[in-house]
């Protein structure tokens, strides 16, 4: 990695494993190189604590989704020590390979997309546990209902289309 400009680690979701690798990468990479972690569950501050201040300014979370060659989203941390210039380099890199990026403004476990996914999963398992629908019907409801719509329109825009007052009333009911 001695001549790399950008490295993203994707080792196990284990803080000590990531810290060990980050120390090794810091020692081997040129000073200008950016290091990113693919984590969505470990805090940035805990990982970057093993890096010197200069490297922290070029370190962040860049969370990809599997399968990475099909799913366009990459969540980028915008809550750490990474400089705006380094952040812009990362955004440009991802734009150049056709990825869609979002800025995650606070370090929260699961970031944005996984937190929404977990909310859906919790409700799906609750419906199943309560006997409200069969597993295949729960899956079908999402695939051909909300998920079908969300493939082209996000939840905030969907609520706005339907009328925020209506969504508030339905939610309250």
SVG drawing of the C-alpha trace seen along z (x, -y; Angstrom):
<svg xmlns="http://www.w3.org/2000/svg" viewBox="-57 -22 63 40">
<polyline fill="none" stroke="black" stroke-width="0.4" points="0.0,0.0 3.1,-2.3 2.0,-4.1 -1.8,-4.2 -3.8,-7.4 -6.9,-5.8 -7.5,-2.7 -10.8,-1.4 -10.7,1.3 -13.5,3.8 -12.3,6.3 -14.5,7.7 -16.7,5.4 -14.3,5.7 -12.8,2.5 -9.4,4.0 -9.0,5.7 -9.8,2.4 -7.4,0.4 -4.6,2.9 -5.1,2.6 -5.3,-1.2 -2.0,-1.5 -0.4,0.8 -1.9,-1.3 -0.8,-4.5 2.8,-3.3 2.8,-2.1 0.8,-4.7 2.1,-8.0 1.1,-11.0 -1.4,-12.3 -3.3,-9.0 -6.9,-8.8 -8.0,-5.9 -11.6,-4.9 -13.5,-2.3 -16.5,-0.4 -18.0,-0.1 -21.6,-1.1 -21.6,-0.1 -18.3,-1.1 -17.7,-4.7 -15.3,-6.8 -13.7,-8.3 -12.8,-4.9 -11.2,-3.8 -9.3,-7.0 -7.9,-7.3 -4.9,-5.1 -4.0,-7.5 -1.9,-10.7 -3.8,-14.0 -2.5,-14.5 -4.0,-11.1 -7.2,-11.7 -7.8,-14.7 -7.7,-12.1 -9.8,-9.3 -13.5,-8.7 -16.3,-6.2 -17.2,-5.2 -20.0,-2.6 -20.8,-0.5 -23.7,1.9 -23.7,5.4 -23.6,6.3 -21.4,3.3 -21.3,3.7 -25.2,3.3 -26.1,1.1 -25.1,-2.5 -25.2,-4.0 -22.1,-4.9 -22.6,-6.6 -19.8,-9.1 -19.1,-10.3 -19.2,-14.1 -18.8,-14.2 -15.2,-13.5 -11.9,-15.2 -11.7,-14.7 -11.0,-18.0 -13.4,-19.4 -10.8,-19.1 -10.2,-15.4 -14.0,-14.8 -14.4,-16.5 -11.7,-14.1 -13.7,-11.1 -17.0,-12.5 -15.4,-13.1 -13.9,-9.6 -17.3,-8.0 -19.1,-10.3 -16.5,-9.2 -17.5,-5.6 -21.2,-6.2 -21.9,-5.9 -24.6,-7.9 -23.2,-9.4 -24.9,-10.9 -23.3,-12.9 -24.0,-11.4 -23.8,-14.3 -23.7,-12.5 -21.9,-9.3 -24.8,-6.9 -24.7,-3.1 -26.1,-1.9 -25.7,-5.3 -28.7,-6.2 -29.7,-3.3 -29.1,-0.5 -31.1,-2.2 -34.1,-2.5 -33.6,1.1 -33.6,2.2 -36.8,0.3 -38.5,2.2 -37.1,5.5 -38.3,4.9 -41.8,4.2 -41.7,7.2 -40.8,9.6 -43.4,8.0 -46.1,8.6 -44.9,12.2 -44.7,12.9 -48.2,11.5 -49.6,13.7 -50.8,10.8 -49.5,12.2 -47.4,15.1 -43.7,14.5 -44.2,14.6 -47.0,12.1 -45.0,9.7 -42.2,9.9 -44.6,9.4 -46.2,6.4 -42.8,4.7 -41.5,5.8 -44.6,4.7 -45.7,1.8 -43.3,-0.4 -40.0,0.9 -41.3,0.7 -42.2,-3.0 -39.0,-3.7 -36.9,-2.5 -37.6,-5.8 -38.8,-8.1 -37.5,-8.5 -39.7,-8.4 -39.6,-12.1 -40.7,-12.9 -43.5,-10.2 -44.9,-11.8 -44.8,-15.2 -46.6,-13.9 -49.3,-12.3 -49.6,-15.4 -47.7,-15.8 -51.0,-16.6 -52.5,-13.3 -49.4,-11.4 -49.5,-12.9 -53.2,-12.0 -52.6,-8.4 -49.6,-8.1 -51.5,-9.4 -54.3,-6.9"/>
</svg>
